[in-house]
Amino acid sequence: MMQQHKLVQQSWQYYNTIESPLDMDVFMGDCEFSSSFTTTEDSSDVSSILSFPTMTADDLFPLPVYGDRISFMSPSEYYSPNSDDFGLISIDQVSSDEIENVFEWMQGVERSETSLPSENYIEEEYEGSLSSSTKFVDAAPEIISVQPSLVLPKEDMEMDNQLIIPPLLKAYGEAIENGQAELAEVILRCVKEKVGPMGSTVERFACYLFQALDKQGEYLKEESNKIYGEAFRAFYQILPYGRFAHLTANLAILEAIPHDVESIHIIDFDMGDGVQWPSLFEALGRGLAVRLTSIKWKGDCDSPQWNFEDTKRRLYTHAQSLGLKLRVEEMDMEEMVIEMMKMKTMNLKREWLVFNCTVGLPHMSRVRSRRVVTEFLKIAKDMIYSQVSNSRRGIITLAEGDGVEERMRNCSGYGSFLDGSLVHFHALFQSMEWHFPSHLTEARIAMECLFFAPYISSLPCLGKWEEIKEGGSALKSVTELESWKFSRENLFQAKEMVKEGNSMYSVKIEGMDENVMSLHWRGTSIVRVSSWR
C-alpha cells in the first residue's frame, strides 16, 4: 500500500460540506428569483431566477497524497473543532470574503459576496411507507415566508393531500402489479389533479412520479435547465451524496494500490463531467502514470450538460498542473474488452486496474439500465478474476444512489418496490429541505426538478420494473471476487465529511465482509458504496 507524505491544498474543494441552514445561507445569500415564475410569457432574465454564488473554501476536506504505504493523519491535524476554522459564519457575522470558485477548472474564476439572514429549522421524526398514510404528514420546515411569485397550496388542502395521496400511490402500485391497467390509469389521473412541484414531500414525489408538472412547474424546469452548470455545482457542493460516494471510493482505491504498481488504468462506467477524479489525481502525486477510460454505452447521446472533449481538456489541464502523466479516452464496452484482451497477452503485471461504477447518484441526472450495470460488473469481474492467476490485480468500486439493489432484496412485487422507492426519495427530499431554508424554496424546487425528477419519473415504467425483476441483483456478477473491506480510517473521514453528530447524516460500514459503506439520512440509507478485488 501507499503512504501519505503531506496534505495538499487542492485547487478546488470537492469535500466542502454545507450541512446546515446557516451554511446554506452563506452559500445562497445572493440567490434571487424573478416574478416570471408566475407566467411563461416573461422570461427575459434567466439569471435573475436562479443565481448561485460561489462557495467558501474554508471547509476543505482534501484527499491525502500517497507514497509507499498508506497512513492517515490524526483528525486534529487537519480538522479543528473551532467553528472559526470550519468557515461557518455566526448569526452576527453577515458577510463572507470573496473566494475562488471551487469549480475553477470547469468554468474559470468567479467571485461573489454572500450574506447570512437568520433562519430556524424545525426538526421532526419520520418513519413510514405507503402502508400508513398518516406517517407521511410532512416533517419539513413550515413555509414561514416565500416570494410572492410562488403559488403554494393552502394548509388545509396540503394536509388533506398528505393523507389521501399515499393510499392512492399504494393502490396504483397494486393495480400495476395485478395487470389492472384501466384502474391504474384512473388512479393516475386522480393523483395528477392533486399534486404539483410546490406542495409537500409526498405531493412532489407523486408529481415527479407521474410527470404532473403544471404550467408553472414546467416553466421552472425549463428555466432551470438553462443554468444547469451553476445548479450542478451548487447541488454537488451543498448535498453530500456525490461527495460521499467519490471520497469513499477514491480512498478505497488509494488504500488498495500495491507497492510495485507503475501505472493505474481507471475504467469509468459513467464519467460524466469527471468530477470524481481530480482529487484522486492530486492524492496520487507525480509517481504514477494514469490512464482514464470513459465507457460510452449504446443508445447514449451527447449530454446537453457535459461534453466529453471539454471534460477531457479540463482533466488534462489539471493533470499537467500536477505533473501527472495522464491519458484520457472514450470507448464502448466491446472495444474495451478487445483492448483488455490485448493487454492480457502483454502480461502487464505492474498495471493496476480500477473498475469504477457510479449509478443513480442524483447529481448525475441520468437513469441507467440495470442491464448495463450488470454487464459492466461482469466484465470487471472477468478481468480482475482472470488476472489473479496471472498475478495482475485490480479493484471494483460501485456507488449507488437510487436504492435499487437494496429494495430488490425486500420487495415481492411492483407495489412493494414503489413503496420502498417512496421511503427512499422521502429521505432525499427531507435532506434537501434541511439544507434549504424556506426563503430558498424556489432554488430547492429547481434542483429537485433537475436532479430528483429524472429518477422518480422512471419508476412507473413497467418495462423498467420487469428489467429489474428478470435481471435480478447486479451484485451477483461479482460474487466470486474477494470483498475489499473498508478501513476504519475511510469510515472516519466520511463521518468527518458529513459532520456526523452535528448533522442528521450518519455513515455506517455494512455487510458481513464490511465491504459496504452507507450514507444515512435519519436512519434511511440514501447512498451505498461497495468494493471488491
N, C-alpha and C positions, 0 to 999 in steps of 0.2 A: 504494500500500500504506500501511498504518497504522503509526505509530511509537510505541514504548514511552516513557512518561514516568517511571513509577515502578512498583515492585512493591508489591503489596498483601498484607497478612495476611488470608487468606481465613477466613471463619467456619467452614469445615470444610476438612480437608486430604485431597483425593482422591488425591494423588500421594505420600502417605506410603508408604514402602516397608519391608516386613518380609521380608527375603530370606534370613535365616539362622536356624538353630535357636535361637541365642541371642536374637535379636529375637523369635522365636516364643514363647519362654518369658516374655519381658516382657509380651507381649500376652495370652497364655493362662495366666498364672501361677495364676489362681484357677479354672481350668476343672476341674470335678468331674463325675464320672459316678456315677450311682446303681447299686446292685447289682440294680436292677429290670431291667437288660438281660437277665438270665437267665430272666425269666418275663414273660408278658404280664398276669399277674394283678395284679402290684404296680406300679401306675403313679400313685402318689399325688402325686409332686412332679416335674413336668417340669423345673423349673429346676435341680434337683439333677443331672439327667442331662447337660445341656449348659448351661453358663453362660459367656457370652463377655464378659469385662470390656472396658471402654473402652480406647481406643488412645492411645498417646503422641502428642503433637503436635509433637515436636521435628524430625521428618523432613519438614517442609513442603516441597512441591515446587509452587509456585504458577505459574499462567499469568500472563504479564505483562499490564499494562494498555497498550492501544494508542491512539495518536492519529493523526497524519497519515501517518507512514511506520513500517514495522516495523524494529526493530533489537533485537539481543539483548545482554544484559549478559554480561560475562565470567563464567564459572562461579565464579571465585574471589570474585566479588562477592556471590554468594548461596549458595555451596556450599563449605563448608570441609572440608579433608581431615582435620581434627582429629576424632577419634572422639567427643569430648565434644559437638561440635556436631551430630553425627548423631543424638543421642538414644539411641545404643547404650549398654547398661549392661554393665559388665565382670562377670566371674565374682564378684569380691569385693563388688560393689555389689548388694545383694539386694532392693532395693525402689525403686520409682519414685514420683514425686509424683502426687497426684491431678490429673487433667487433664479438660478439657472434651471431651465426646463429639464426634467429627468428624461424626457424622450428627445433630447437634442439630436441624437443620432437619426431620428425619424423625420423631424420637421425643422431643424435649425433652432436657433436660440429665440426664446420668447420670454418676456418679462411681464410681471404684474404685481400689484399690491392687493392684499386682501384685508378685510375687516371682519370682526367677530361679534355678531349680536348674540345675546344670551338666549338659551332655549332649554327647556326641560324635557326629559323623556320619561314617559310613564311605562314602567315595566309590569307585565302581567304574565302569568304562566299559561302555557298552551300544551295540550295533548289532544290527539283525536284523529279521526278519519271520517270517511263518508258515512260510517255506521252510526255516528252520533252527531246530528246537525247542530245541537246546542253547543258542542265543543268548538265550533267554527265561528262563534261570535268573535269578531276581530279583536286581537290584543294589541293592535297598532296604536301609536300615539293619536290622541284626538286632534282633529284639524282645528287648531286654535285660530289661525288667520291664514288666508290664502289670497292670491292675486285675484282681483275682480274678474279676470278673464276666464277663470275656471268655473265650470258649472258642475257643482258637486251634488249628489243625491241628498235629500233630506234625511235627517237622523232616523226617523221612524221607518222610512222606506228602506234605508240601508240595513236596519236591524231585521226587518221582515225578510229581506233577501238573504241575509246570512242564515236565517232559519230554514228558508224554503229551498235554496239552491243545492245544498249538499245532498238531500234526498233525491232531488231531480238528477243530479250527476250520477248517483248510485244506480238509479233506475235506468239511466241511459246506458251505463256500462253493462248492466244485466241484459238489457234489450239487445245490445250488440252481441254479447256473448251467446245469447239464445237464438240469434238469427232473426230477430223481430225488427226488420228494417223500418217498417212503417211507424211502429211505436217509437223507435229511436229518433226518427225524423220529427215527430210531433213534440217529443221532449226537447229536442234541439231548438226548435222554433220558439218554444215556451221560454227556454233559458235565455235565448238571444234577446228577447224583449225586456229582460230584467237586468242585463249586465252592461258594463262599459268600463273603459280604462281608468275612470275617475273614482270607482267605487271601493268597497272593502277588498280584503285579500281574496276571499273566495269568489267575489264578483269579478275581479280582474283575472283570476285563474280561468274562470268559465268564459270570460270574454276572449282571452287568447286561445283557449281550447277550441272554441267554435268560430274563431276569427270574426267575432261580432263587433269589431271596431265601428263606432258610429262615425259620422262625418268629421266631428271634432277630433276623434282619436286617429282616424286615417290621416288627417292633415298633420297631426302631431308626429306620426310615424314618418310621413313623407319629409317633413322639415328636419327631423332628427337625422335621417339618412344623409342629409346634405352636409352635416358636420360630424360624420361618423368618426373621423380621426380624433377629434377633440373628445367626443363621448367615450371612445375606446380608452384613451389614456386616463381619463377620469375614472372610468369603471375599473380598469386594471389596478390603479393605484389605491382607490378607495376600498374596494371589496377584496377580501383576501383569497378568493377561490383560486385564481390563476397563480398568484404569487406563492401560495402554499404548495400547489402541485409542482411548480417549477423548482422551488427551493428544495423540496423533499426529494424529487427525482434527481436533481443535479448533485446533491450531497451523496446520495446512494451511488451514483456513477463515480464520483470522485473517490469515495471510500473503497470501491471495488477495483480500481485500476492497479494492476500489479507493478512490481519494481521494474521489470525488464521491458515494459511497453515503450515502443518508439513512436507509434502513431495511433491515433484514435479515429475510427470510422463511425460516424453517427448516422443512422438511417432513421429519419423522422417521418412518422405516419402522416402528420398534418402540420407542416411547419408554419403555415400562415404568414404572419409578419415577422417570425423569427425571434419573438420577444424572449423566449426561454434561454437562448444560447449566449448572448454577450457576457452575462455574469459568469457562466461556466468558462468561457474563454479567458476571462480575467483571472479566475481561480487557477487555471492550468498554468498560466505563465508562458514563458518562452521555450520550455524544454521539449514540447511535443508538437508534431505535425497533426493537423486536424482536417479530416475530410467530412463534409456535411452533405448528405444526400436527402433531398426532399422528394417524397413519393407523390407522383401525380396519378390519381385514380381515374379510371374510365368514367365518363359522364361528368367529370369536373369541368367547369368552365372558369375562365379567369374571374377572380373575385373582383367585384366592383370597389372593394375597400383596399385590398392588398395586391400588389403585383410582385411576382417572383423576382424579376430583374431588379426592381427597386430594393427589395429586401436583400438580395444578393449583394448589391452595391453597398448598402449600409453595413452589412456584416464584414465585407472586405475592408471597408474604410476603418472600422473599429479594430479588426484584427491587425491591420497594418500599424495602427497606433500602439498596439501592444507588442509588436514584434513577433506575432504568432503566424506560423505558416498555415494558411487556410485555403481549402478548395471547396467551393460550393457548387452543387449540381442538382439537376432535377431529372428524374426518370420514372417511368411507370414500373409496376412491380415485376412484370415479365422481364424487362430489361435488367432490373436489379438481380433477379435470380440468375440470369445468364452471367452477369458481372461477378456475382459471388462464387459461381462455379469456377470461373476462370481464376479467381483469387485462391480458391481451394487447391488448385493444381500447382500454384506457385508456393504453397506452404509458407505463408507469411505469418510466422509464429509470433512476431512482435507487434502485430496489429491487434488492437482491442476493439471489438465490435460493440456498439451501443444501439439497440433497437428501442426507440422511444415512441410510445403511442399515447397521445392525449386525445380524448374523445368526450364530447358532451360538456366541456367546460364553458360556462356561459359567455365568456369574452370571445370565444371562437365564432359564435353566431352561425354555426354551420352544423346541420344534422347529418351524421354519418350512418350508413347502413351497418348493422351489426355483422353482416356477412363479410364486409371488407375488413372489419376489426379482427374477426376470426381468421381470415386469410392472412393478414399481416402477422398475427401471433404464431400461426402455424409455420410460416416461412422463417420467422425469427427463431422459433424452437428448433427447426431442422438445421439451420445454420450453426447455432450455438451447440446443439447436441452433437452434431457430426464433428464439430471442432474439438470436442472433448477428447475423442480418440486420436486426433491429430495434434494434440497439445496446443490448440488455439482456443481463445477464450472470448467471452463477451457477457453482456448483461441486457436484460429486458426490463424496461420500466413502463408501467401502464397507469395513467391518471384518468379517472372517470369522474365526470361531474353531473351525469344525467341519472345516476342511481339505478340504471337498468340491471346490471349484474346482481345487485343486492335484492332488487324486487323480484327477479327471476326465481330466487330461492324461496320466496314466501308467497307467491301468487298461484292460485289454482285456475284462473281464467282471466279474461279481459277485464271483468268487473273489479276483481281484487287488484289487478295491475293498475287500473285507473285510480283506484282508492289509494294505493301506495304512491302514485305519482302526485296526487293532491297533497299528501303529507310532505313529500319531498319539496315540492315547489312552495308550499305554505311556509316552510322554514326559510327558503331563499327569499321570498317576499318579505318576511318578517325581518330578516337580517338587513335587507335593503332599506327598509323603513327605519331601522335603528340608526343607520348611518346618515340618513337624510332627514333632517328636521322638517316640520310641517311647512315651513316657508319655502322649502325647496321641493315641494310636491311635483311641480312641473318637470324638474330635472329628473326626479325619480321615475316618473311615468315614462319619460322619453327613453331612459335606459332600460326600463322593463320592456318597452316595445322593441328595442334593438337587440337585447341580449337574453331575455327570458322567452319572449313570444315565439321565436323560431322552434324551440324545443317543445313548448307546450302545444303549439298548433299541430305538431306531428302526431300527437298521442291518439286522436280519434281515427287515424288511418288504420283500418283493419288489416291492410296489407303489411304494415309495419309490425303490428302485433303478431300476425301469422309468421312473419320472418323471424321474429324473436323466439316465438314458441317452437318453431320447427328447427331453428338453428341451435337452440339451447345456449348455454353459457359459453362465451368466448374463452373463458379461463380454462376450459377443458383442453384447449390447444397446448397449454404449457405444463400439463400435469407431470410430464416426465422430467422436467427440469428441477434443479435444486432451488429451493426458495432462498432468496437473499434477505437475510434478517436485517431489519432496520436497527441502526445503532441508537443507543440512548442519547448520544450527542446530537444525532439528527433530530430525534424527538424533542430534545431540549431546545434546539434552535427554532424548530417550528412553533413550539409553545411560546417562545420569546417573541417571535414574529407577530403572532396574533394576540400577544399580551394576555395570555390565559390568566384568569384570576382578576383581571381588571376589565374584561370584556365578557360578552356572552358566548364566546367561542371557546372550544376545547379541542385538544388533539390527543388521540389515543393510538397506540400500536395494537393491532388486532391480528387474529388468525393464529392457529396452532403453531405455525412456524414463525410467527412475528414478522411476516414479510408484507404486512398491510398497515399503512398509516392513514388514519381517517380524521378529517376535519369535521367537527360537530358544531351545530348551532342549537343551543339549548337542548342538547341531547339527541338531536336528529342529525345523522350523517349526511353531509352535503357534498363532500369531495373525498375520494379514496385513491390512494397511490399504492401500487403493488410492484414487487420486483422479484426477478428470478435470474439465475445464471447457470 
